[in-house]
Amino acid sequence: MSKITDYNDISQSYDSVREPADACILKSLMESLTGKCVKDMDIIDIGCGTGNFSEYFLRFEPRNLALMDASEGMLSKAKEKLQSVPPSTNLSFKHAVLPNMPYEDNSFDAAMMNLVLHHLEQDPDGKSFPKIVQTFKEVLRILKPGGVLTIISVTPEQLEANWFAHLVPKNKERWHKRLLSHDQLKNCLSEAGLTLKSAYNTLTASYHPDHSNPEGPLSEAWRRSISFWGTCTEDEIKDMVQNVTRMKNEGTLQEYVDTHEKLGIYGALHISASKKEVQ
Ligand SMILES: C[S@@+](CC[C@H](N)C(=O)[O-])C[C@H]1O[C@@H](n2cnc3c(N)ncnc32)[C@H](O)[C@@H]1O
């Protein structure tokens, strides 16, 4: 269960602000690292949300597609959305809270975790990530030998590259402790027994289509669609709204966005793929 975002509430509006960015890259990674086509795979979508990534994979008719999430609201939206299922696919949904994964050992060829890691609690110093390691150990258990885990996450550098993060410097520091760097992610995977095979920063797609809207931070609905805002205090939000309103009135708001936006350099997302080695 996320402590920073109320996903039961957000499930109603999630699909208007999120896209399954780079889903085709996940498919390529899964196929090249397992040597199988999706249609011959058993796949799990961990922290599936409203099923946007699963919807993409369903087109390729996987043998099994399992969706799991801690939010009943998100799961019920996913069920509504994924009504049209190819006859060759067995589709299933499960409510479960990570690190628990109520699935048999050696069940899946591929697992994906898209934008979920930052919801798992860690030590406040930001140096150790026990829940994440526990979760990866569970992934190792449910993957078949030779199976693949793909992860979409955001690195601290990519957080810095989001123009709006600079509006609340204290909150930005909180997120530096919450987000894993590439090396920290690699260490957590290795501690759990998974081998990192490839990692990319994607420059092309933003997962949030309205991300560059200069007046976005003034809207509560816009803020609720980005987890960053869930850890701000009320006073921080009040100060930020005053600042953004001032810049808007002075005509300097767009310049602020242009100065701080660096997604074109650091990319919006980090994509990695790791493998459960065949013993
Ligand atoms: C940002 S959303 C991503 C949803 C989906 N993967 C996507 O990219 O569209 C994060 C999801 O992780 C789920 N989540 C957060 N903490 C969780 C936990 N401890 N166990 C299972 N799911 C969790 C939330 O309920 C939410 O649906």
The ligand as a MOL file (V3000), in Angstrom:
LIG
                    3D

  0  0  0     0  0            999 V3000
M  V30 BEGIN CTAB
M  V30 COUNTS 27 29 0 0 0
M  V30 BEGIN ATOM
M  V30 1 C 2.4660 5.0730 -10.2690 0
M  V30 2 S 1.3840 3.7230 -10.1180 0 CHG=1
M  V30 3 C 1.9590 2.7330 -11.4880 0
M  V30 4 C 0.8820 1.8570 -12.0490 0
M  V30 5 C 1.2880 1.0860 -13.3270 0
M  V30 6 N 2.4070 0.2170 -13.0790 0
M  V30 7 C 1.6080 2.0500 -14.4330 0
M  V30 8 O 2.8040 2.3130 -14.6700 0
M  V30 9 O 0.6590 2.5770 -15.0470 0 CHG=-1
M  V30 10 C 1.9760 2.8160 -8.7470 0
M  V30 11 C 1.1500 1.5740 -8.4290 0
M  V30 12 O 1.8490 0.8160 -7.4450 0
M  V30 13 C 0.8980 0.2980 -6.5190 0
M  V30 14 N 1.5690 0.0440 -5.2340 0
M  V30 15 C 2.1500 0.9350 -4.4110 0
M  V30 16 N 2.6530 0.3240 -3.3220 0
M  V30 17 C 2.3860 -1.0060 -3.4740 0
M  V30 18 C 2.6540 -2.1710 -2.6910 0
M  V30 19 N 3.2930 -2.1020 -1.5230 0
M  V30 20 N 2.2310 -3.3710 -3.1510 0
M  V30 21 C 1.5830 -3.4700 -4.3420 0
M  V30 22 N 1.3070 -2.4050 -5.1340 0
M  V30 23 C 1.7010 -1.1830 -4.7050 0
M  V30 24 C -0.1470 1.3990 -6.4150 0
M  V30 25 O -1.3630 0.9230 -5.8820 0
M  V30 26 C -0.2220 1.8800 -7.8430 0
M  V30 27 O -1.2170 1.2080 -8.5720 0
M  V30 END ATOM
M  V30 BEGIN BOND
M  V30 1 1 1 2
M  V30 2 1 2 3
M  V30 3 1 2 10
M  V30 4 1 3 4
M  V30 5 1 4 5
M  V30 6 1 5 6
M  V30 7 1 5 7
M  V30 8 2 7 8
M  V30 9 1 7 9
M  V30 10 1 10 11
M  V30 11 1 11 12
M  V30 12 1 11 26
M  V30 13 1 12 13
M  V30 14 1 13 14
M  V30 15 1 13 24
M  V30 16 1 14 15
M  V30 17 1 14 23
M  V30 18 2 15 16
M  V30 19 1 16 17
M  V30 20 1 17 18
M  V30 21 2 17 23
M  V30 22 1 18 19
M  V30 23 2 18 20
M  V30 24 1 20 21
M  V30 25 2 21 22
M  V30 26 1 22 23
M  V30 27 1 24 25
M  V30 28 1 24 26
M  V30 29 1 26 27
M  V30 END BOND
M  V30 END CTAB
M  END
